[in-house]
Amino acid sequence: MPLDIEGITEYGTNPDGTLNQEFCSCCLNSGKYLFNFSMEYLIYLWGLFPDSYNQIAGTNYKSEELRNVLSDRLPNLKRWKQKINTAHIHYDLIMNVQEYINRHLFEDLNCDNLSHVACMSMYVQPSAIAY
């Protein structure tokens, strides 16, 4: 995450081993994310261990100060922008489905129309849906 550190060893790597300058070595290794938790949880964790962050980043933040810096910075990084944008897209789709259902409460729902509104195939098997 500290992408403005000097030295190429801090960049993440692609599946072929080349450097990926959009992700740091704390997040991406061989094209795979090293962890899969929320931005908020990452901020919380770094806030618990500011000395570790400071050692990697060459900074000297206290816990609360680091949380504030990360809260400003992380939403602008590609990884978190993608998740934020995806969350907005999912929210909009859910609202579209809810609106469609509300407009057709007293009718038989048309699966073709509903799947189109939800941007989903109506042929998804229930076992393929993660709950």
C-alpha positions in Angstrom: 0.0 0.0 0.0 2.8 2.6 0.6 3.2 3.0 -3.2 5.3 6.2 -2.9 8.2 4.3 -1.3 11.4 4.5 -3.2 12.7 1.2 -4.5 11.0 -1.3 -6.9 10.9 -4.1 -4.3 7.8 -2.5 -2.8 5.7 -3.0 -5.9 3.4 -6.0 -6.3 4.1 -8.6 -9.0 2.0 -9.9 -11.9 1.5 -13.7 -12.6 4.6 -13.6 -14.8 6.8 -12.1 -12.1 7.0 -8.6 -13.7 6.4 -5.6 -11.4 2.9 -4.2 -11.1 3.2 -0.5 -10.3 -0.6 -0.1 -9.5 -0.3 -2.4 -6.4 2.2 -2.7 -3.6 3.9 -5.9 -2.3 1.6 -5.8 0.7 -1.4 -6.4 -1.5 -0.3 -8.3 -4.7 2.1 -11.2 -5.2 2.2 -13.2 -8.4 -1.0 -11.6 -9.6 -3.0 -12.7 -6.5 -4.2 -10.5 -3.7 -2.5 -11.5 -0.4 -5.6 -10.8 1.7 -9.3 -10.4 1.1 -10.9 -8.1 3.6 -12.4 -4.7 3.6 -10.6 -1.4 3.4 -12.0 -0.5 6.8 -10.5 -3.6 8.4 -7.2 -2.9 6.7 -7.2 0.6 8.2 -8.1 -0.9 11.6 -5.2 -3.4 11.4 -2.6 -0.9 10.3 -3.8 1.4 13.1 -3.1 -1.4 15.6 0.5 -1.8 14.3 1.7 1.6 13.2 5.3 0.6 13.9 5.1 -2.1 11.2 3.6 0.3 8.7 6.2 3.0 9.6 9.0 0.5 9.1 7.7 -0.4 5.6 6.8 3.1 4.6 9.6 5.0 6.2 7.2 7.2 8.1 6.6 7.9 11.8 2.8 8.0 12.2 1.0 7.4 15.5 -2.0 5.1 15.4 -4.8 7.7 15.0 -2.8 9.8 12.6 -2.1 6.7 10.5 -5.8 5.8 10.4 -6.6 9.3 9.2 -4.0 9.2 6.5 -5.1 5.8 5.3 -8.8 6.8 5.4 -7.9 9.6 3.0 -5.6 7.6 0.8 -6.9 4.1 0.4 -10.2 5.0 -1.4 -8.1 6.5 -4.2 -6.1 3.4 -4.8 -7.1 1.2 -7.7 -8.0 -1.9 -5.6 -10.4 0.0 -3.3 -11.8 2.2 -6.1 -12.9 -1.0 -7.9 -14.6 -2.3 -4.8 -16.3 1.0 -4.1 -17.5 1.3 -7.7 -18.7 -2.3 -7.7 -20.6 -1.7 -4.4 -22.4 1.3 -6.1 -23.3 -0.8 -9.1 -24.7 -3.6 -6.9 -26.7 -1.1 -4.9 -28.2 0.4 -8.1 -29.1 -3.1 -9.4 -30.7 -4.0 -6.1 -32.7 -0.8 -6.2 -33.8 -1.5 -9.8 -35.0 -5.0 -8.8 -36.9 -3.6 -5.8 -38.5 -1.0 -7.9 -39.5 -3.5 -10.6 -41.0 -5.8 -8.0 -42.9 -3.0 -6.3 -44.4 -1.9 -9.7 -45.5 -5.5 -10.3 -46.7 -6.6 -6.9 -50.1 -7.7 -8.1 -49.0 -9.4 -11.2 -47.1 -12.6 -12.0 -43.5 -11.6 -12.2 -41.9 -12.1 -15.6 -38.6 -13.9 -15.0 -37.1 -12.7 -18.3 -37.8 -9.0 -17.4 -36.6 -9.5 -13.8 -33.4 -11.2 -14.8 -32.8 -8.4 -17.3 -33.4 -5.7 -14.6 -31.0 -7.6 -12.2 -28.4 -8.0 -15.0 -28.4 -11.8 -14.2 -29.1 -14.9 -16.1 -32.3 -16.5 -15.1 -30.5 -19.8 -15.5 -28.2 -19.5 -12.5 -28.3 -22.6 -10.4 -29.1 -22.0 -6.7 -25.8 -23.9 -5.7 -23.9 -21.3 -7.7 -25.1 -18.4 -5.5 -23.0 -17.5 -2.5 -25.0 -16.7 0.6 
